[in-house]
Amino acid sequence: MYRLGTTSYILPDDLAANVRFLAGRVQDVELILFDLEGGPSNLPDAAAVDELARLAEGHNLTYTVHLPLDLRLDGRGGFDHPSLLQARRVIECTWALRPWAYVAHLDRGGLPVFASPREQARWEDLAAQALEQVAGWVGDPALLAVENLEGSPPEANLGVLERVPASLCIDIGHLWRDEYDAQSYLEAYLGRARVVHLHGVNERDHASLAHVQPEALRQALAYLKANEASIVLTIEVFNEMDLESSLTALRHAEGEQ
């Protein structure tokens, strides 16, 4: 059965305050972290990690961690690109939390949506090298969950994942936004998924599930339950109003099954 989660940006407050607020509402919190050079950072220090660990233990919570930047090699084909350096910092400072997964994006680097086979193969080679490096820092490639992104074909990452045994983060909201057959994709690739993201789409992405057609939401939830998916199902929204209306939509969809 899936563990229901949401993000650490529901309240305009720090990580621990959000986790305290969410305890009892969800079973997993996706830590949204950033560390801007010369700017703000919310990477937890040792004391904050200890507090997050205590909250997790006390409330039977797990964490997923969203890596800050889309992963890619530097211009020389090396591992000094900011996306990789930040990924390493995030992994090192959150490792003690034993996250359920690290969610990663692969940087398409300007690759056209309909790239030539040669362009796609070159990108896959570079992306696989970057992903392998991050997998080495994590220790187990299965803890890396590579997310399908809006504006890219949902199969875009599959060539990379044939070479690196990472998991998938299936973002159903992105599939809905780009009008792909979300149910077919879910049925094809759920077996490799460690995380599934849910969110609605209206004039913006990551809107409340209240903006999802009830039948589409019911169908997705029914498939997850029928297959006893051992995943974290993250409602990926970023304020309290969207979370509460999303939970209501989820309860209604589950009640129709």
C-alpha positions in Angstrom: 0.0 0.0 0.0 1.2 3.5 -0.8 2.3 6.0 1.9 0.6 9.3 1.3 2.9 12.4 1.3 3.1 16.0 0.5 5.8 18.7 0.4 7.7 20.6 3.1 6.3 23.9 1.6 2.7 23.9 2.9 3.4 26.5 5.6 5.6 29.6 4.9 7.9 28.3 7.6 10.9 26.1 8.1 11.2 22.3 7.5 10.5 21.2 11.1 7.5 23.5 11.4 6.0 22.0 8.3 6.7 18.4 9.4 5.1 19.1 12.8 2.0 20.5 11.0 1.8 17.6 8.6 2.2 14.8 11.2 -1.0 12.9 11.3 -2.2 14.2 7.9 0.4 12.4 5.8 3.0 9.6 6.2 5.8 11.1 4.1 7.2 14.6 3.6 9.0 15.6 0.5 11.8 17.9 1.6 12.2 20.7 -1.0 15.7 22.0 -0.5 17.8 24.7 -2.1 21.2 26.2 -1.6 21.7 29.3 -3.8 25.3 30.5 -4.2 25.6 33.8 -2.4 21.9 33.6 -1.6 19.4 31.8 0.7 19.7 28.2 1.7 17.4 25.9 3.6 19.8 22.9 3.9 19.3 21.5 7.4 22.3 21.6 9.8 23.0 18.8 12.2 20.6 20.1 14.8 17.8 20.4 12.3 18.4 16.9 11.0 18.2 15.6 14.5 14.9 17.3 15.0 13.6 16.0 11.7 14.7 12.5 12.7 12.9 12.7 16.1 9.7 13.9 14.4 9.8 11.1 11.9 10.3 8.5 14.7 7.6 10.0 16.8 5.0 10.2 14.1 5.9 7.2 11.9 7.0 9.5 9.0 9.4 8.9 6.2 11.1 11.5 4.0 11.7 11.9 0.3 14.2 14.4 -0.8 13.9 16.5 -4.0 17.4 17.3 -5.4 17.6 21.0 -6.1 18.8 21.2 -9.7 18.4 19.2 -12.9 21.4 16.9 -13.1 24.0 17.3 -15.8 27.8 17.1 -16.3 29.8 20.3 -16.5 31.0 21.8 -19.8 34.1 19.6 -19.8 32.2 16.4 -19.2 33.2 16.4 -15.6 31.4 16.3 -12.2 31.9 19.9 -11.1 28.5 21.2 -12.5 26.5 23.0 -9.7 23.7 20.5 -10.1 26.0 17.7 -9.0 27.8 19.6 -6.3 24.5 20.6 -4.8 23.2 17.1 -5.1 26.1 15.8 -3.1 25.7 18.4 -0.4 22.0 17.6 -0.1 22.6 13.8 0.1 25.4 14.3 2.7 23.2 16.5 5.0 20.1 14.3 4.8 21.6 10.9 4.7 21.0 10.4 8.5 17.2 10.7 7.8 17.4 7.5 5.7 15.1 8.9 3.0 12.7 6.7 1.1 14.0 8.2 -2.1 15.9 11.1 -3.7 13.9 12.5 -6.5 16.0 13.7 -9.4 15.4 15.6 -12.7 17.7 15.0 -15.7 18.7 18.2 -17.5 17.8 17.9 -21.2 20.4 20.6 -21.9 18.4 22.3 -24.7 17.8 18.9 -26.4 14.8 19.3 -28.7 11.6 17.4 -27.8 11.9 15.5 -31.1 15.7 15.0 -31.1 17.5 12.9 -33.7 18.6 9.4 -32.7 22.2 10.7 -32.6 21.3 13.7 -30.4 19.3 11.5 -28.1 22.1 8.9 -27.8 24.6 11.5 -27.0 22.4 13.1 -24.3 21.7 9.6 -22.8 25.4 8.9 -22.5 26.0 12.2 -20.7 22.9 11.9 -18.5 23.8 8.3 -17.6 27.2 9.4 -16.4 25.7 12.2 -14.2 23.2 9.8 -12.8 25.8 7.1 -12.1 27.8 9.7 -10.1 24.9 10.6 -8.0 24.0 7.0 -7.5 27.5 6.4 -6.1 26.9 9.1 -3.5 23.5 7.6 -2.6 25.0 4.1 -2.4 21.9 2.3 -3.9 20.7 3.4 -7.4 17.2 2.3 -6.5 17.0 5.2 -4.0 17.2 7.6 -6.9 13.8 8.2 -8.5 14.1 9.9 -11.9 11.0 12.1 -12.6 9.3 12.6 -16.0 9.1 16.4 -16.7 6.5 18.6 -18.3 7.3 19.5 -21.8 9.3 16.3 -22.5 8.0 12.9 -23.8 7.4 10.7 -20.8 9.7 8.0 -22.3 12.6 10.5 -22.7 14.5 9.1 -19.7 14.0 5.4 -20.4 17.2 5.0 -22.4 19.2 6.3 -19.5 17.4 4.0 -17.1 18.3 1.0 -19.2 21.9 1.8 -18.3 21.5 2.9 -14.7 19.3 0.9 -12.3 17.6 3.9 -10.8 13.9 4.0 -10.0 11.2 6.1 -11.4 9.2 9.0 -10.0 6.1 9.0 -12.1 4.6 12.5 -12.1 1.0 11.9 -13.1 0.3 15.6 -12.9 2.9 16.3 -15.6 1.4 13.6 -17.8 -2.1 15.1 -17.4 -0.7 18.6 -18.2 0.9 17.4 -21.4 -2.2 15.4 -22.3 -0.4 12.0 -22.4 -2.3 8.8 -21.5 -1.4 8.8 -17.8 -3.1 5.6 -17.0 -1.3 3.6 -19.7 2.1 5.0 -18.6 1.3 4.2 -15.0 0.3 0.6 -15.9 3.5 0.2 -18.0 6.0 1.5 -15.5 4.6 1.3 -12.0 6.8 -1.7 -11.3 9.9 0.4 -11.4 8.5 3.4 -9.5 9.4 4.3 -6.0 7.5 7.6 -5.9 4.4 8.9 -7.7 3.5 12.6 -7.8 -0.1 13.8 -8.0 -1.2 17.4 -8.6 -3.8 19.2 -10.6 -3.4 21.6 -13.4 -5.4 24.8 -14.1 -3.8 28.1 -15.1 -0.7 26.9 -13.2 1.0 23.6 -12.6 1.0 22.0 -9.1 -2.6 23.0 -8.4 -5.0 21.3 -6.1 -6.4 17.9 -7.0 -9.8 19.6 -7.0 -8.9 20.6 -10.6 -8.5 16.9 -11.7 -11.3 15.1 -13.4 -12.7 12.8 -10.6 -12.7 9.7 -12.9 -9.1 10.2 -13.8 -8.1 10.5 -10.1 -10.3 7.5 -9.1 -8.8 5.4 -11.9 -5.2 6.2 -10.9 -5.8 5.5 -7.2 -7.7 2.2 -8.0 -4.7 1.0 -10.0 -2.2 1.8 -7.3 -4.4 0.0 -4.7 -5.1 -3.0 -6.9 -1.4 -3.5 -7.5 -0.5 -3.0 -3.8 2.2 -0.5 -5.0 4.9 0.0 -2.4 5.5 3.6 -3.1 5.2 7.1 -1.7 2.3 9.0 -3.3 3.1 12.7 -3.0 0.5 15.3 -3.3 2.9 17.9 -4.8 1.3 21.2 -3.8 2.7 24.2 -2.0 0.2 25.8 0.3 -2.4 24.8 2.9 -5.5 25.5 0.9 -4.3 23.3 -2.0 -3.4 20.5 0.4 -6.7 20.5 2.2 -8.8 20.6 -1.0 -6.5 17.9 -2.5 -7.1 15.6 0.5 -10.8 16.2 0.2 -10.7 15.2 -3.5 -8.6 12.2 -2.6 -11.1 11.0 0.0 -14.0 11.4 -2.5 -12.1 9.5 -5.1 -11.2 6.7 -2.7 -14.9 6.5 -1.5 -16.0 5.9 -5.0 -14.0 2.7 -5.3 
